[in-house]
Amino acid sequence: MPLPDKYRQQLLDTHARAARESRWDGMRSWARAVAEIALWTLLGMALIYMSFRTLGVDVGRIYWLAGCIVWIGGVARAVLGAYRRGLEEGLW
């Protein structure tokens, strides 16, 4: 026995709305991951830039190492966080 047109249309509308929302959720999570990677890269590069602007060798080394730690650690955290969120949302 086929569904009445009223219920069939309601199911189609609900499915279309859910598909549209899930598409935007994926785009938002992708944009968040890219923004986090860009943020940590810029912060790390700012600290590395400060290592070239100082006159002391020891202070320059500290800025250099801090910049590398912030840059690599932040990018790793952003990528692993995006992967974890994808697992929780069932994207992979």
N, C-alpha and C positions, 0 to 999 in steps of 0.2 A: 504494500500500500504506500503510495508516494506521500511525501509531506505536503501539507497545504502551502500555498504560495506565500502566505504571510510568515510562517515559521521558516521556510526555506530562505526568504529574503533576509530575515533576522539573522540566521546563521551565516549567511554570506557577508553581511555587514560586520558582524562580530569578528569573523575571520580576517576580513580586510583590515579592520582597525588594529587587531593584534599583530598582523604582519607589518603594518606601517610603524607601530610602536617598537617592535623588535628591531627593525632596520635602523631606526634612530638611536636605539640603545647601543647598538654596535658601533655606530659612527661616533657617538659621544665617548664611549670607552676608548676608541682608537685615538680620538683627538686628545683625551686626557693623558694617555700614555705618551704621545708625541710631545705634548706640552711639558710633562714632567722630565722627559729626556732633555729637552731644550733648556729647561730651567737649571738642571744639575750641571749640564755642560757649560752653560754661561757662568754659573757660580764658580765652578772649578777653573775655568779659563781666566776669570777675574783674579783669582788668587795667584794663578801662575803668572799673569801679567804683573801683579804686584811684586813678584820675585825679581823681575827685570828692572823695576823702578827703584829698588832699594839700593843703598850704597854698601851695606854690610853683607858679607858673604854668608854668614851664619843665618841672618834674618832672611836672606834670599832663599836659602835652602829650606828653611822652615816653611816659607810661603809656597815654594815649589812642591814640597811633599804634601802640604795641606791641600793644595789645589788638585794634586793627583788623587788624593784620597777622596775628596769631595766629588770630583768628576767621575771617577770610575765607580766608587761606591754608590753614588746617587743614580747613575745610569743603571747599574745592576739592580738596585732597589726598585727603580721604576719599571724595568722590564719584568722582573720577577713578580712585582705587584700586579702588573697587567695580566700576566699569565695566571696568577692565583685568582684574580677576579673573573677571568675567562672560565676557569674551572668551576667556580662557584655558580656562574650563570649558565653553565652547560654549553659553552661555545665550542669546546673541544674536550 
